[in-house]
Amino acid sequence: MKKQSIDDAAQLFRDGDPPSVKKMISELIRQGNFVHRKSAYHIKCGECNFYLPRGTITKDPDVKMDERGPEAFLRIVPMTLLIDSDD
């Protein structure tokens, strides 16, 4: 698995991000997940997507999750990665 570089990680954080989102991104990287910043409002990790400012979470291809927010995203991402690795 490719590890996320410091330069890549620095591009994930935006000035307008709330502290909870910065903490979420840092924790995902610390856990060894590869995080993509698709836009100022879209963070992607595996098949999971997090949308600011509401904290909406979806799973590819188009499943909207009931839970919202950074804490929920941190719980959902590892579960989806485990499910995907069992296929």
C-alpha positions in Angstrom: 0.0 0.0 0.0 1.4 3.4 -1.0 1.9 5.7 2.0 0.7 9.3 1.8 3.5 11.8 1.7 3.8 14.9 3.8 3.4 17.0 0.7 0.2 15.2 -0.3 -1.1 15.5 3.2 -0.4 19.3 3.3 -2.7 19.7 0.3 -5.6 18.1 2.1 -6.1 20.9 4.6 -7.9 24.1 3.7 -7.9 27.4 5.6 -11.7 27.2 6.1 -11.8 23.7 7.5 -13.2 23.3 10.9 -10.9 21.8 13.5 -13.0 18.6 13.6 -12.4 18.1 9.9 -8.7 18.7 10.2 -8.6 16.2 13.0 -10.6 13.7 10.9 -8.1 14.0 8.0 -5.1 13.6 10.3 -6.6 10.5 12.0 -7.4 8.9 8.7 -3.8 9.4 7.6 -2.4 8.2 10.9 -4.5 5.0 10.4 -2.7 4.5 7.1 -5.6 5.4 4.9 -5.0 7.3 1.6 -7.1 10.4 1.6 -8.0 12.5 -1.5 -9.3 16.1 -1.4 -11.5 16.3 -4.5 -12.5 19.9 -3.8 -12.9 22.3 -1.0 -16.1 20.5 -0.1 -15.3 16.8 -0.9 -13.0 14.5 0.9 -12.7 10.9 -0.3 -11.2 7.8 1.5 -11.6 4.5 -0.3 -15.2 4.3 -1.4 -16.4 6.7 1.2 -17.1 10.4 0.6 -17.4 13.3 3.1 -19.0 16.5 2.0 -18.7 19.8 3.8 -20.3 21.9 5.3 -23.1 19.5 6.3 -20.9 16.4 7.0 -22.9 14.3 4.6 -21.4 10.8 4.0 -21.9 8.6 0.9 -20.4 5.3 -0.2 -19.7 4.7 -3.9 -21.5 4.3 -6.2 -24.4 6.3 -4.7 -25.4 5.3 -1.2 -26.2 8.1 1.2 -25.4 7.1 4.8 -27.7 8.1 7.6 -24.9 9.2 9.9 -23.2 12.6 9.4 -20.1 14.4 10.6 -16.4 13.7 11.0 -16.8 11.3 13.9 -19.2 9.2 11.9 -16.9 9.2 8.9 -14.1 7.9 11.1 -16.3 5.0 12.2 -17.6 4.2 8.7 -14.4 4.3 6.7 -12.7 1.3 8.5 -15.9 -0.8 8.3 -16.2 -0.3 4.5 -12.5 -1.0 4.0 -12.9 -4.3 5.9 -16.0 -5.2 3.9 -14.3 -4.4 0.6 -11.2 -6.5 1.5 -13.3 -9.6 2.1 -14.6 -9.6 -1.5 
